[in-house]
Every structure is written in C-alpha cells, then in structure tokens.
Amino acid sequence: MASHTARTLTDLADHIGTEQQHRDALIRWDPEKYKRVHALTYADLGDSLASQARADEAVAAWSQALILMEGMTSDRTRKAITSLRSTLSVYQRRKVPGATAHEWTGEPENREPRKHAQVRWVDADAVPEDFVGTTASALNRYLAGGPQVSLDGWE
C-alpha cells in the first residue's frame, strides 16, 4: 500500500511525503524475505531524494538498490538497473560523491568491436600507453581534478 501512496504523492509532486512512504515501506517489509521489494523501494527513494535536490542521499539510495539487485533477473529489476546506471552516470559527470565506482566485479564486455580492439579494467594509475589519445587526455584531466573539456586540437 505504501508504494501506491508514494506513486500518488509523486504525481502530486509531494516529494517529502513520497520519501516518507518509501522509508516506511523499508521498515515494514522484511529485507531478507522481500529483497526485491527493498531494492525497488531504494531505487524509488533515490528518485524522491533527487527531486528534493538531495543528490548525495539519492546516490546512496540508488547504490543500495544496485547492491540489493545483484543477481536478480526479473524484467522490472533489469529495467530499474538500466535506469539507475543511466541516472548515476549524470551524477558521476557532476562528481557527486559516491556516484563513481571505486570497486567492481565481473568482466567488461566489448559491445562495439568495430570501434574498440578491447575493453578491460585497469587501475587509474596504470592507463595503457596505446589508449585512445583524446580519451586518455580527458581521463587524465578528470583524474587530476582539472577541466574535463579542452579545446586542444580545435585552434
């Protein structure tokens, strides 16, 4: 019932009320028995917090949702994961704390083999020499905390 109330409050732009409904649902539902419900509720809670311009808390809620969704295969969780990753990428570009991965699992997959010879995880301090020049330049500026846009080569 809390999720239905939360959806109605979202439609009414009552983001504080929506947040409270999601937090109540997290307390009400047993997290071990209803892991999927908890995961989706954390995802919705993150949306509510983002609507209140509480980016750090939103990222934390979305991150918790992704952790809980690990290994889930339902259509709804797959859609939520896709949406969360897309949303988190915006926050990563804005350098919101917690939005950038510091640990990862699994193997990356080269989904554009015509464009890339390989895709692999590397340590940030060990970027390969044969890395794409413009991407390497942007990555190095990001890691150094500098500007992420450059006019190099456009003069």
C-alpha positions in Angstrom: 0.0 0.0 0.0 2.9 2.4 0.8 4.2 2.1 -2.8 0.8 3.1 -4.2 0.5 6.0 -1.9 4.1 7.0 -2.8 3.2 6.9 -6.5 0.2 9.1 -5.9 2.3 11.6 -3.9 4.9 11.6 -6.6 2.2 12.5 -9.1 1.2 15.3 -6.8 4.8 16.5 -6.5 4.8 15.8 -2.8 8.4 14.6 -2.7 8.7 14.8 1.1 5.5 12.7 1.5 6.8 10.3 -1.1 10.1 9.9 0.7 8.3 9.1 4.0 6.2 6.4 2.3 9.3 4.8 0.9 11.1 4.9 4.2 8.0 3.4 5.9 8.0 0.6 3.4 11.6 -0.1 4.1 10.8 -0.5 7.8 7.6 -2.5 7.1 8.9 -5.1 4.7 11.3 -7.8 5.9 14.5 -7.1 4.0 15.6 -10.8 3.9 12.2 -12.2 2.8 11.4 -9.3 0.4 14.8 -8.3 -1.1 13.4 -7.3 -4.4 10.8 -5.0 -2.8 13.6 -3.4 -0.8 15.7 -3.0 -3.9 13.0 -1.3 -5.9 12.0 0.8 -2.9 15.5 2.1 -2.5 15.5 3.0 -6.3 12.3 4.9 -5.8 13.6 6.6 -2.7 16.6 7.8 -4.6 14.3 9.4 -7.2 12.4 11.1 -4.4 15.6 12.4 -2.8 16.9 13.6 -6.2 13.6 15.5 -6.7 14.4 17.3 -3.4 17.9 18.2 -4.7 19.5 15.9 -2.1 22.0 14.4 -4.5 24.3 12.7 -2.0 21.4 10.9 -0.3 19.9 10.0 -3.7 23.2 8.4 -4.9 23.4 6.4 -1.6 19.9 5.1 -2.0 20.5 4.2 -5.7 23.7 2.5 -4.8 22.0 0.4 -2.1 19.3 -0.5 -4.7 22.0 -1.7 -7.1 23.7 -3.8 -4.4 20.4 -5.5 -3.5 19.6 -6.1 -7.2 22.8 -8.1 -7.7 21.9 -11.4 -9.3 18.2 -10.5 -9.8 16.8 -11.3 -13.2 13.2 -10.0 -13.2 12.2 -7.7 -16.0 11.4 -5.0 -13.5 14.7 -5.1 -11.8 16.6 -5.2 -15.2 14.7 -2.0 -16.2 15.5 -0.4 -12.9 19.2 -1.3 -13.2 19.3 0.2 -16.7 17.6 3.4 -15.5 19.8 3.7 -12.3 23.0 3.3 -14.3 21.9 6.0 -16.7 20.9 8.3 -13.9 24.1 7.7 -11.9 26.2 8.5 -15.0 24.8 12.0 -14.9 25.8 12.3 -11.2 29.3 10.8 -12.0 29.9 13.6 -14.5 28.9 16.1 -11.9 31.3 14.4 -9.5 28.7 13.8 -6.8 30.4 11.8 -4.1 29.6 8.1 -4.2 28.5 8.1 -7.8 31.8 6.9 -9.2 32.8 3.2 -8.9 35.8 2.5 -6.8 35.4 -1.2 -6.9 33.9 -3.5 -9.5 33.2 -7.2 -10.2 32.7 -9.1 -13.3 34.2 -8.8 -16.8 33.6 -5.8 -19.1 32.1 -6.7 -22.4 33.2 -5.1 -25.7 29.8 -4.3 -27.3 31.4 -2.2 -30.1 34.1 -4.5 -31.5 34.2 -2.5 -34.8 35.3 0.6 -32.8 37.4 -0.9 -30.0 40.1 -3.6 -30.1 39.4 -4.5 -26.4 37.7 -3.4 -23.2 39.3 -4.2 -19.9 39.6 -2.9 -16.3 42.8 -1.1 -15.4 44.0 0.8 -12.4 43.6 4.5 -12.8 47.4 4.9 -12.3 48.2 2.3 -15.0 46.4 3.5 -18.1 47.9 1.7 -21.1 50.2 3.7 -23.4 48.2 2.8 -26.5 45.0 4.3 -25.1 42.9 6.4 -27.5 44.6 9.9 -27.3 41.6 12.1 -26.8 40.0 9.7 -24.3 43.3 9.4 -22.4 43.6 13.2 -22.3 40.1 13.6 -20.9 40.6 10.7 -18.4 43.9 12.2 -17.2 42.3 15.7 -16.7 39.4 14.0 -14.8 41.8 12.1 -12.5 43.9 15.3 -11.9 40.7 17.2 -10.9 41.1 19.6 -13.8 38.7 20.7 -16.5 37.1 17.8 -18.4 36.6 19.8 -21.6 39.6 21.0 -23.7 40.0 23.0 -26.9 43.2 21.1 -27.7 43.3 20.5 -31.4 40.5 22.9 -32.1 42.6 26.0 -32.6 
